[in-house]
């Protein structure tokens, strides 16, 4: 008797995901968790809100380089996560259609959560650290 057992590698949920956070440690953790959970094929890590906006705007003509998910920190120097959202609002429509933004923050400030949830581009608020369980929850939505 011959058995044909096919073992399929789990497919990635997304092609590209971006993590915008000024903390090297938090970017490292988020990137590893995303890779280990097979959440995305490619993880782009950016250390500032302005760097994230620059990346997105410079790749508008290369849609394959645009992340489908952006994990955005709130507390960053110079321009914070809310400043990113203001600039994102004025970005090309393609970015609005392709990118889902999740605030990824250690802030428990109810005002931050309320403000994030008011933004039409924010799809959710996730408390740091990013974990496989939190990503699994997102996959089920």
N, C-alpha and C positions, 0 to 999 in steps of 0.2 A: 504494500500500500504506500503510495507517495502522497505526501502532504505538501501543498504549496502555501507556505506561510509568507505573506508579504508584510514587511515591517515598514510602515510609512513614517517618515519623519514628520513631527508636528509642523504644520504650516504656520508661517508668521501671520499675525493678525494685521499688521500694517507694514508698509514698505519703509517709511521714514517717520521718525519721532524726534522732536527737538526738546532739549532740556535747557532752560535759561535760568541760571542761578549763579550768583557771584561766589558761592562757596565751592571751592574745588572738591572738598570732601562730599558735599551733597550731590554734585554732578557725577562724581565717581560712583557713589552708591546707586543713584537713579539709573545710570547707564548700565551698571552690572545687573541690576534687578530686571531691567527691560530685556537685556540679552538672555539672561537665565530663564526668564518666563516665556521666551519666544514671542514676546509682544510685538517686536518690530525687527525687521531685517537690518536697518541702519539707524544708529543713534547719533544725532548731531548735538554736541554740547557747546553752549555759548555762555560766556561769563558775564554778560551785561545785557540790559534791555536794549540799548542802542545797537549792540552787536547783533542781537536777534532781528531787529527791524531791518538793519542793513543787509543781513543775510537774505531775509525774505524778499525785500525789494530788489536786490540784485539778481535774484533768481526767478523773477516773474516770467521771463521768457524761457525758462527751463522748468516747466511744471513738474518734471520727474524729480527735481531737487527740492520741491516744496514738501515740508512735513505735513502729515495728516493730523498729527496730534502735537500740541505744544504744551509742555509742563512748565509753568511760569511761576517763579518765585515772586513774592510781593516785596519783601524788604531787600533792596539793593541800593548801593550808593549811586549818586548822581541822578539816574532815572530809575524809579521803582517799577514794579509790575503794573501799577495803574497808569503810569506814564507810558509804558509800552502799549497798553490797551488804547490810550488816546491816539498814539501814533498809528497803531494798527487800524483804527477806525478810518483813517485817511489813506490807507493802503489800497492798491487795486482790488477790484471785486473778486478776482480769481483767488486771492488769499483768503478772503472772507468765506468763499464757497468751499475751499479745500481744507482749511485748518480748523480743528476743534481745539479750543484752549481750555486747559484745566489749571487752576491756580494750585500750586504745590507750595505750601507754606507751613511754617511752625507757628504762625500767628493764631492765637485763640481769640483775638479781639473780634467781638461780634460785629463791630462796624466794618472791619475788613471783609468779613464773610458776607455781610449784607451788600456792601459796595461791589464785591466781586459778582455776586448773584444777580445784581441789577444790570450788569453788562451783557448785551445780547450775544457777544462772542464767547463768553465764558460758559462752558458746559458743566462745570462742577468745581468743587473746592475739596482738595485732598490735603490732609495733614501729613507733614513730613514725619518720618522718612517714608519714601515710596517703598512699598513692599509687594511681593508677589501676590499676596492676598488682595491688596487694593487694585492691582492690575487685573486680576481674575474677575473682580467685581465689575470693573470697567468693560471687560470683554463680554460680560453677560448683559450689559445694557443695550 
